[in-house]
Amino acid sequence: MMMVAFCFALNLFPIFSALKVKTNENMTVTTSYGIGLTFLIYSLLSIICVFMFGSSVGEQSDLMKQVNVEHIIDPDRWESFVL
């Protein structure tokens, strides 16, 4: 969350200066769209990841043990490895 705050603070004034009409209302709308789009992207990505890897992630699983594990590509499910 801190990284998002730092990136927001660094990009606030360049975004404001790039607006065609520089008003506080336009900056509020632009910021709202940006936060909403970021929330939507993160939400969709998390849902996709749960459906793709949900069976391998559980209470008893250790994600660090799954690093560098070679997966066998199932010909019927090749698209999950292409993404």
Secondary structure, DSSP 4 states (H G I P E B T S, - for coil): -HHHHHHHHHHHHHHHHH-SS--HHHHHHHHHHHHHHHHHHHHHHHHHHHHHHTTT-SSS--GGGGTTPPPPPPGGGTHHHH-
